[in-house]
Amino acid sequence: MTTSCNARRTVFRQIAQRTYTDWPAYSSTPLYDRSSLDGLESDIRTVSQTWFRHDRHESVENFICSLPLAYFNFDAHDRYAGPTRYETETLFRVFVLKECHGWDHETALVEYLDRRPELCEQLGLETVPNQSTLWRSWHNRFTAEFRGTVETAARTILIKAQNAGVAVPREPDRNLPSHGDEADESDQTDHSVLDEAATITEHVSRVVFPAFSLDRGEGCEIHENAYWGLQTYLGLRERLAANEGARSFTYESTRERTPLGHAHREQIRDLSIEQVREMYRQAVNRLLSEVAETEEFFRAGIIAIDITEADPFTGDRTGHKDEIIGTKEKTDEYAYQWATVQLVGNAVPIVLDARPVRKGESRLEIVKDLLNSAEELVHVDNVLMDREFDSQHVLEMLSQRGLSYVVPKRMQTSEKAQAKRLLHRDQDRYETDRKLHLGKNEWHETTLIYRREEDSEHDGHRQYSVFMTNCGSGHLTEYGYRWEIESGYRSIKRFMAATTSKDFGLRFFYFAFACLLYSIWRAVDLLVQVEVTGEYEHAPVVTADNTLTLLKKETGIG
């Protein structure tokens, strides 16, 4: 059954309305043009993901026939110079169909098309090509890179269809295509891990970094990729500032021209915070599409929302007091603060979004903003937060969205008294329902869980912690996953370039780019583990330094 105009219109309206998706790719970033195979692969990934979620789209073949390709320049990948009977676009669809079915020879494809005149019409075939024509087209007319894109497109279509519950002609390979000999299962050495890391890092960088753009004019002598290469280079060494890093990068880079430190900062300062966040979310959306194609990625899961702060600020805050605010511990120090939302639990710990924290912003406002981003990118079940988000209005908002939460409660007089009674009874655990006042005679119902910490360093009632949850005590163990966000912050700050600038946008960009490098590292590690062992263990087998070194070589390839 062919797809209807209404169904197609719904799909492309959804793509156009997605905040973090630009389509077609070639017009959304200067790193792609109309002949870019990476851009074509990105567009197929974007369209197929939304296409198969529509109730009326239950056919892989209909998608192949309906995929918009008019914008793409196929001539750059066609070795035939003269007029031909079959257009490259039509043959592209035909060979994607062949790859989706997994046929090794063209004869099976010809026989299949001969029996399906309606399918031929949808593909744009007036007559079915014979076996020799198809063989010559594949081996002589198509470039090797174009053949690789056909194979990648088919794999992507099968995975997106299967993820949406659509029947597929064959089981898709959920490992990344290997560039070279397969690693022997008994020889999983450090060398084989690094070889896979190099291949996968190159692949991931091609997918992710084109989401970033400096929106410069045409004719610039220094390629835009050089700026992202320098920013990645700054993350290679701890506390490396732009001026010093730019001088070193000039010698280590293979590029003829690289930006100076002051020019690099000026380009970054021209980006607004909203532009940085938009590019970040586009990049993470691309990254998630890659890891989601593995069975080991747990798409439905747990997120943690938290706030971290930069090193204490000791300079003059004049004119910046709304940005350089107090610390979370309410000391007499000041610092920049950033909020993030991150996958935790069994999922690969990717930072889904980041935002700055300004003076006067409520925790409710921050949580809403980050939660909106997270729910557009992944399915969220449970939200974990620190006690600084102990707010009845935040908890009510989460409940109204149908989300579970676990949040530690700051102990007030009544909680301290209850903890003392539990200590007197030598009781380790206690649950009670509580209504939290929202105002205007409105209340939020939650459950308080008191838990004595084993081997606590405190005496008396301070041995107890109090948690608020709307999902029962069984979810309390999940709160332990929050430690991952703290360990993640340590790595993220390790990836940040050093600066003494008080420019809020520059500071935030440095933090957001460090979050991206961290997320790429963890995604590459997942993909490498799956490729080498077929499983995913949470402890990384690829180091952050290895990933950054590889990214330095590959940053910005598009």
C-alpha positions in Angstrom: 0.0 0.0 0.0 1.5 3.4 -1.0 1.7 6.1 1.5 -0.9 8.9 1.5 -0.3 12.6 1.0 -1.6 13.3 4.5 0.7 10.8 6.1 3.7 12.2 4.2 2.7 15.8 5.1 2.4 14.7 8.8 5.9 13.2 8.8 7.6 16.2 7.2 5.7 18.7 9.3 6.9 16.8 12.4 10.5 17.0 11.1 10.2 20.7 10.4 8.8 21.4 13.9 11.5 19.4 15.7 13.6 22.0 17.5 16.8 20.1 17.2 16.7 18.9 13.7 17.6 20.7 10.5 16.6 19.0 7.2 17.9 18.7 4.5 21.3 18.6 6.0 23.1 20.3 3.1 21.3 23.6 3.7 21.6 23.6 7.5 25.4 23.6 7.8 28.3 24.8 5.6 30.1 21.6 6.2 27.7 19.8 3.8 26.8 20.5 0.2 24.3 19.0 -2.2 26.8 16.3 -3.2 27.8 15.3 0.3 27.3 11.6 1.0 27.5 12.3 4.7 24.7 14.8 4.3 22.6 12.3 2.4 23.2 9.6 5.1 22.2 12.2 7.8 19.0 13.0 6.0 18.0 9.4 5.5 18.6 8.9 9.2 16.5 11.9 10.1 13.6 11.1 7.8 13.4 7.3 8.4 13.3 7.8 12.2 10.2 9.9 12.0 8.7 8.1 9.0 8.3 4.7 10.6 6.7 6.1 13.7 3.6 7.0 11.7 0.8 4.4 12.0 0.3 4.2 8.3 3.9 3.6 7.4 4.4 -0.2 7.7 6.5 -0.9 4.6 10.3 -0.5 4.1 9.8 -0.6 0.3 7.3 2.3 0.4 9.8 4.3 2.3 12.5 3.6 -0.3 10.2 4.8 -3.0 9.0 7.9 -1.1 12.3 9.1 0.2 12.9 12.7 -1.0 16.0 12.8 -3.1 15.4 15.6 -5.6 17.7 18.0 -3.7 20.7 15.7 -3.9 23.4 16.1 -6.6 24.0 12.5 -7.8 26.2 13.6 -10.8 29.2 13.9 -8.5 29.1 10.2 -7.9 28.3 9.0 -11.4 31.3 7.8 -13.4 29.3 7.7 -16.7 29.6 10.9 -18.7 27.1 10.4 -21.5 23.4 9.9 -21.5 22.1 6.8 -19.7 18.8 4.9 -19.8 18.5 4.8 -16.0 18.9 7.9 -13.7 21.3 7.6 -10.8 18.6 8.5 -8.4 16.4 5.6 -9.6 19.3 3.2 -9.4 20.1 4.4 -5.9 16.6 3.4 -4.8 16.9 0.1 -6.6 20.2 -0.9 -4.9 19.0 0.3 -1.5 16.1 -2.1 -2.0 18.6 -4.9 -2.9 20.6 -4.2 0.2 17.5 -4.2 2.4 16.7 -7.7 1.2 20.3 -8.8 1.5 20.5 -10.3 -2.0 24.1 -11.2 -3.0 23.4 -11.1 -6.7 21.5 -8.9 -9.1 19.5 -11.8 -10.5 17.4 -12.1 -7.4 16.6 -8.3 -7.6 15.6 -8.6 -11.3 13.3 -11.6 -10.6 11.7 -9.7 -7.7 11.1 -6.6 -9.8 9.7 -8.6 -12.7 6.9 -9.9 -10.4 6.0 -6.4 -9.1 5.1 -3.9 -11.8 3.5 -1.6 -9.3 6.7 -1.4 -7.3 8.7 -0.7 -10.5 6.3 2.2 -11.2 6.9 3.6 -7.7 10.7 3.3 -8.2 10.5 5.2 -11.5 11.3 2.2 -13.7 9.6 2.0 -17.1 11.4 -1.3 -17.7 13.3 -3.6 -15.4 17.1 -3.4 -16.0 18.7 -6.7 -16.8 21.3 -8.4 -14.7 24.3 -7.1 -16.6 23.1 -3.5 -16.6 22.7 -3.6 -12.8 26.1 -5.3 -12.4 27.9 -2.6 -14.5 26.0 0.2 -12.7 27.1 -1.1 -9.3 30.7 -1.9 -10.1 31.6 0.6 -12.8 29.1 3.5 -12.7 29.0 4.0 -8.9 32.0 5.2 -7.0 33.2 3.1 -4.0 32.1 5.8 -1.6 28.6 5.9 -3.2 28.3 2.1 -2.9 29.2 2.5 0.8 26.4 5.1 1.2 23.9 2.7 -0.4 24.9 0.0 2.2 24.7 2.5 5.1 21.3 3.8 3.9 19.9 0.3 3.8 21.2 -0.5 7.3 19.8 2.7 8.7 16.3 2.1 7.1 16.2 -1.4 8.5 17.2 -0.4 12.0 14.8 2.6 12.2 11.9 0.4 10.8 12.7 -2.4 13.3 12.9 0.0 16.2 9.4 1.3 15.3 8.0 -2.3 15.1 7.8 -2.4 11.3 8.5 -5.8 9.6 11.8 -5.8 7.9 13.0 -8.1 5.0 16.1 -9.2 7.0 17.7 -8.7 10.4 19.9 -5.6 10.3 23.5 -5.6 11.4 23.6 -3.4 14.5 27.3 -3.0 14.6 29.1 -0.2 12.8 30.6 -1.2 9.4 34.1 -2.5 9.9 37.0 -0.9 7.9 39.4 -3.8 7.7 39.7 -7.3 9.0 37.4 -8.4 11.7 39.0 -8.7 15.1 39.5 -12.2 16.3 37.3 -12.9 19.4 40.3 -14.5 21.2 42.5 -11.5 20.4 40.7 -8.6 22.1 43.9 -6.7 22.8 44.4 -3.1 23.6 45.5 -2.7 20.0 42.3 -4.1 18.6 40.3 -1.8 20.9 42.2 1.3 19.7 41.8 0.3 16.1 38.0 0.1 16.6 38.1 3.3 18.5 39.8 5.1 15.6 37.3 3.8 13.1 34.3 4.6 15.2 35.6 8.0 16.4 36.0 9.0 12.7 32.4 7.9 12.0 30.9 9.6 15.0 32.8 12.9 14.3 31.4 12.9 10.8 27.9 12.6 12.2 28.1 14.9 15.2 30.3 17.9 14.5 28.5 19.2 11.4 25.8 20.3 13.9 28.2 23.1 14.9 28.5 26.2 12.7 30.1 29.6 13.1 27.8 31.2 10.5 30.8 32.9 8.8 30.7 34.5 5.4 32.0 32.8 2.2 35.7 33.0 1.2 37.2 32.7 4.6 40.8 31.6 4.4 40.7 29.4 7.6 38.3 26.5 7.3 35.6 26.3 9.9 36.7 22.8 10.9 39.9 24.3 12.1 38.1 26.1 14.9 36.4 22.9 16.2 39.8 21.1 15.8 41.4 23.8 18.0 38.6 23.6 20.6 39.1 19.8 20.8 42.8 20.3 21.0 42.3 22.6 24.0 40.5 19.7 25.8 43.5 17.4 25.3 45.5 19.0 28.1 44.1 20.2 31.4 43.9 24.0 31.9 45.1 24.9 28.4 44.1 28.4 27.3 43.3 29.5 23.7 46.4 31.6 23.1 48.9 28.9 24.2 46.8 26.1 22.7 46.6 27.9 19.3 50.4 28.3 19.1 50.9 24.5 19.8 48.0 23.6 17.5 49.7 25.4 14.6 52.6 23.0 14.8 50.7 19.8 15.5 47.8 20.3 13.0 48.1 19.1 9.5 46.2 22.2 8.2 47.9 25.0 6.4 46.0 27.7 8.3 44.8 27.5 11.8 43.1 30.3 13.9 45.0 32.4 16.4 43.8 32.4 20.0 42.2 35.8 19.9 40.5 35.1 16.6 39.1 31.9 18.0 37.7 33.6 21.0 36.1 36.3 18.8 34.3 33.8 16.7 33.0 32.0 19.8 31.9 35.2 21.5 29.7 36.0 18.4 27.6 32.9 19.2 24.6 33.6 21.5 23.9 31.2 24.4 20.7 30.0 22.6 22.7 29.3 19.4 25.2 27.3 21.4 22.4 25.3 23.1 20.6 24.7 19.8 23.8 23.4 18.1 24.6 21.3 21.2 21.1 19.6 21.1 21.4 19.0 17.4 24.8 17.3 17.9 23.5 15.1 20.8 20.5 14.2 18.7 22.8 12.9 16.0 24.9 11.1 18.6 21.9 9.4 20.2 20.8 8.2 16.7 24.1 6.4 16.4 24.1 4.7 19.8 20.4 3.9 19.5 21.2 1.6 16.6 22.8 -0.9 19.0 20.7 -3.3 21.1 22.8 -2.4 24.1 21.5 1.2 24.3 18.7 1.6 26.8 16.6 4.3 25.3 13.9 4.4 28.0 15.5 5.3 31.2 16.6 7.5 34.0 17.9 11.0 33.9 19.6 13.1 36.5 19.4 16.9 36.7 22.1 18.7 38.5 24.0 22.0 38.8 27.8 22.3 38.9 29.9 25.3 39.4 33.2 26.5 38.0 36.3 27.2 40.2 35.7 30.1 42.7 35.9 33.5 41.0 38.2 35.9 42.7 38.2 38.9 40.4 36.0 42.0 40.1 32.3 41.0 39.5 31.1 44.5 38.5 28.7 44.2 35.7 28.6 40.4 36.0 26.8 39.9 39.3 23.8 38.2 37.7 26.2 35.6 36.0 28.9 35.1 38.6 26.7 34.1 41.4 27.1 32.4 44.8 28.1 28.8 45.3 25.6 25.9 45.9 26.9 25.5 49.4 26.0 29.1 50.2 29.6 30.1 51.1 31.0 33.6 50.7 32.6 32.6 47.4 31.3 33.3 43.9 31.3 31.1 40.8 29.7 30.6 37.4 27.1 27.8 37.5 25.9 25.5 34.8 22.9 23.0 34.9 22.8 19.8 33.0 20.5 16.8 32.3 22.2 13.5 31.8 21.3 9.9 31.1 22.2 7.7 34.1 21.6 4.1 35.2 22.1 1.4 32.6 22.2 3.9 29.7 25.4 5.3 28.3 25.9 8.6 30.4 25.4 11.2 27.7 24.7 14.8 28.6 21.5 15.6 26.9 21.5 19.4 27.4 23.3 22.1 29.3 22.4 25.6 30.3 23.8 28.5 32.3 22.3 29.4 35.7 21.7 33.1 36.3 20.8 35.0 39.5 17.1 35.0 40.2 16.2 31.9 38.2 14.0 29.4 40.0 14.8 25.7 40.3 11.3 25.1 38.7 12.3 27.1 35.7 15.6 25.3 35.3 14.1 21.8 35.6 11.3 22.6 33.1 13.8 23.8 30.6 16.1 20.8 30.8 13.3 18.4 31.0 11.7 19.7 27.8 15.0 19.1 26.1 15.4 15.6 27.5 11.9 14.5 26.6 12.4 15.6 23.0 15.5 13.4 22.7 14.8 10.3 24.8 11.9 8.6 26.6 12.1 9.5 30.3 10.8 7.3 33.1 12.4 8.6 36.3 14.1 11.8 37.3 16.8 12.0 39.9 17.8 15.3 41.5 19.9 16.6 44.4 18.4 18.2 47.5 18.8 21.7 46.1 15.8 20.8 44.0 13.8 20.0 47.1 10.8 22.0 46.0 7.1 21.0 46.2 6.5 22.9 42.9 9.2 21.0 41.1 7.8 17.7 42.4 4.3 18.6 41.4 5.4 19.5 37.9 7.1 16.1 37.5 4.1 14.3 38.7 1.8 16.1 36.3 4.0 15.0 33.5 3.6 11.4 34.6 7.2 11.1 35.7 8.6 9.3 38.7 11.2 11.1 40.9 13.5 10.5 43.8 14.9 13.6 45.5 16.6 13.9 48.9 14.8 16.2 51.4 16.5 18.8 53.5 15.8 17.9 57.1 13.7 20.4 58.9 12.5 20.2 62.5 9.9 17.5 62.0 12.2 15.3 59.9 15.0 15.6 62.6 12.5 14.7 65.3 11.4 11.6 63.3 15.0 10.6 62.7 15.6 10.8 66.5 12.6 8.5 67.2 13.9 6.0 64.6 17.3 6.0 66.2 15.8 5.4 69.6 13.9 2.4 68.2 17.0 1.3 66.3 14.9 1.3 63.1 16.9 1.5 59.8 14.0 2.4 57.5 10.6 4.1 57.7 8.0 5.4 55.2 5.3 7.9 55.6 3.0 9.9 53.3 3.3 13.6 53.3 1.3 16.5 51.8 3.4 19.5 50.7 1.7 22.8 50.5 1.6 24.4 47.0 -0.5 27.5 48.0 -4.1 28.4 47.6 -5.2 25.3 49.5 -3.4 23.0 47.0 -1.1 20.2 48.0 1.4 17.8 46.5 1.2 14.3 47.8 4.6 12.5 48.2 6.2 9.7 50.2 9.0 10.3 52.7 11.5 7.5 53.1 13.9 7.6 56.0 17.0 5.4 55.5 19.9 4.9 57.9 23.2 5.0 56.1 25.5 2.0 56.7 28.9 3.0 58.2 27.8 6.6 58.5 30.4 9.0 59.7 27.8 10.9 61.7 26.3 10.3 65.1 22.7 10.7 66.2 19.9 11.5 63.9 22.4 12.6 61.1 22.8 8.9 60.3 19.5 9.1 58.5 18.7 10.5 55.1 15.2 11.5 54.0 14.1 11.0 50.4 10.9 12.1 48.6 9.4 9.9 45.9 6.2 9.2 44.1 7.2 5.8 42.9 7.6 3.7 46.1 10.6 2.6 48.0 11.7 0.1 45.3 13.1 3.0 43.3 15.2 4.3 46.1 18.1 2.2 45.0 18.1 4.0 41.7 19.2 7.2 43.5 22.7 5.6 43.7 23.0 6.2 39.9 23.3 9.9 40.7 27.0 9.5 41.5 27.6 9.1 37.8 26.7 12.7 37.2 29.3 13.9 39.7 32.0 11.7 38.2 30.9 13.0 34.8 31.4 16.6 35.9 35.0 15.8 36.9 35.7 14.5 33.4 33.8 17.4 31.8 35.9 20.0 33.7 39.0 18.2 32.6 38.0 18.7 29.0 37.4 22.5 29.4 39.7 25.1 27.9 41.1 27.6 30.5 40.1 31.2 30.3 40.2 34.4 32.5 37.5 36.0 30.3 34.3 37.1 32.1 32.3 36.8 28.8 29.3 34.7 29.8 28.8 33.2 26.3 32.4 32.2 25.9 32.4 30.6 29.4 29.3 28.6 28.6 30.5 27.5 25.2 33.7 26.1 26.8 31.5 24.1 29.2 29.0 22.9 26.6 31.8 21.8 24.2 33.4 19.9 27.1 30.0 18.2 27.7 30.0 17.2 24.0 33.5 15.8 24.1 32.6 13.8 27.3 29.4 12.5 25.6 31.3 11.5 22.4 33.9 9.7 24.5 31.2 7.6 26.3 29.3 7.0 23.1 32.5 5.9 21.3 33.3 3.6 24.2 29.8 1.9 24.0 30.2 1.4 20.2 33.7 0.0 20.6 32.7 -2.4 23.3 29.7 -3.6 21.2 32.0 -4.1 18.2 34.8 -5.9 20.1 32.9 -7.9 22.7 29.2 -7.8 21.6 28.3 -6.4 25.1 28.4 -3.2 27.0 30.0 -2.8 30.5 29.6 0.6 32.1 33.3 0.9 33.0 35.0 2.4 29.9 37.5 0.4 27.9 38.5 3.4 25.8 40.1 6.2 27.7 39.1 9.8 27.4 42.6 10.8 26.2 42.5 8.2 23.4 39.1 9.5 22.2 40.2 13.2 22.4 43.4 12.4 20.5 41.4 10.7 17.8 38.9 13.5 17.7 41.6 16.0 17.3 42.4 14.4 13.9 38.8 14.0 12.8 37.0 17.1 14.2 34.7 18.7 11.8 35.0 16.3 8.9 31.8 16.6 6.9 
